[in-house]
Each structure stands twice: as C-alpha cells, then as structure tokens.
Amino acid sequence: MNHRMRSGLHAMFRGVRLALHLAYGMLLAIPYPHFPQKRQRRILKIWSRQLLAILDVGVRIEGTQPARGESACLIVANHVSWLDIFVLNAVQPSRFIAKSEVRTWPLIGWLCQRGGTIFIERALRRDAAAVNRRVAELLEQGICIALFPEGTSTDGRQVGHFHSALIQPAIDAHVRLCPIALRYRDEDGEYSDAPAYIGDMTLSDSLWRILRSPRFDALLAFPPALATAGENRRVLACAAQEAIAQELENKSAASPQETADDARMLPGTVAVP
C-alpha cells in the first residue's frame, strides 16, 4: 500500500470519528443552553479537546494564562482558521462573536448557535451597536467573550489590522482585555499551513486538508492582560495587536527547540494513534 493510499485511509478513519463526535455534540447541544454556566464551560472544554484529539491537533501553552475562577474578560486573538475556536475553547471556554455567515455552515453553524455564539452583520452599524450592548451585559454577568478583531483569517505568519468597535463592551463592563497569540507548528516545530483557512478555500476543502495532514500543534501565547478602565477602544485595539504581533515575531525568530522548551502541552489533546 503506497503512502497516498495510507494517507487517504487514515483521513477517512479520522473523518468517521469526527462525524461521530459531531453527532455526540448535537445530542449535547439540545440541553446545553439550560445547563449552569460552570457546567457549560466544562462541557465545551472537554468536547473541544476531544475534537482536537480526533484531528491529531495538540495544544501547547506559552506564558501564563488567566487563572481559573477570575472575573470575566474579553479575549482577542489573531485568526488563522475555523479551528481557532476549538483551540481557544480547549483552554479558555468562551462565547464567541462571529460573522453571520457562520450560522449558515452545515451543522457547525447550528452547534455554534446552541453554544451561545453571538452573530453579527459586520456591514450593519446598528447591528454592531446591539451586539455591543449584549456583549457588555454578558461580561457583567461574568461570562468570558472571545472575538477575532481582524475580521478575517490570515496564514498565521502576521497579524492584520484590529478593528476596535467590538472592544468597547470591555470598557463599558470594566473587564480586562486578554490578547492571545495563536500559531500552528508541525512536529519539527516549523510553521504549519495545514489549518490556514484563507483565500477561496471552502470549509470542506479546509476540513479535508486537516484530515489528511500529519500531526501539528496549536501554540497559544498569553501576553499580559490590558486594563480597560478609562481607556480608548482604538488605543486598546492597537495595544492588543502590537502585543500579539510581538509574540509571533519573537517565536518566529526562536529555534524550534527553544519553542518546544518554552511551551507545555495541554493535557487531553494528544490523539491516540
């Protein structure tokens, strides 16, 4: 059996496991909105870690992530792939702000909706104002919210411009702004473009590419959180963008061994061969 055939069979096996896990997620999603917040976070974290394990995606953490049990925060991260949502939820379960198109994705859109994702029509200023009010209310209730301020995905080598409008709720609710730098590396510690969801790529194209790919890791770095009291949203957006860009630049300059030494593997995200 040649390498291409083995790779295809392995991808199909992963795909079957993924389909079963999504079916399990659909069952969980039915009662999910009625569970207490603590139980929701636990379910979301475990289910996301299991999904990443099926796809043979590890998660490595660099730096100090926000301590468990702390008050709510607004998480902002650079955006590489649809996979980012599950990577972040495996570490810091949150409700995401997403573009309205995600709601139309087969199955995934429904799961996101049941999970409390906040959808926004980016072109409608009135919709953004309503979303900001809703996000501020959730933050005041102690719920962590996450968003990708670039508004689009990149290849992960650099950070795009951060739009500031959706950062306003953190100021209004007096919560911290927590930047997270996200990138993907292969087993040798080199840049991996396997999860990149860019250009004209469709969701199915991206999924099949990940299913066929060798193991890779998502690396999350946590720059210091930013205080929002009395700050301007544009200043905060710029500070968060610069902090993430600096993390990516520093790690790009580091050797693969230095990167591996600095990171620690998140438990429960190593797939069984």
Buried (B, 14 or more C-beta within 10 A) or exposed (E): EEEEEEBEEBBEEBBEBBEEBBEEBEEBBEEBEEEEBEEBBEBBBBBBBBBBBBBBBBBBBBBEBBEEEEEBBBBBBBBBBBBBBBBBBBBBBBBBBBBBEBBEBEEBBBBBBBBBBBBBBBEEEEBBEEBBEBBBEBBBEEBBBBBBBBBEBBBBEEBBEBBBBBBBBBBBBBBBBBBBBBBBBBEEBEBBBBBBBBEEEEEEEBBEBBBBBEBBBBBBBBBEBBEBEEBEBBEBBBBBBBBBBBBBBBBEEBEBEEBBEBBEEBEBBBBEE
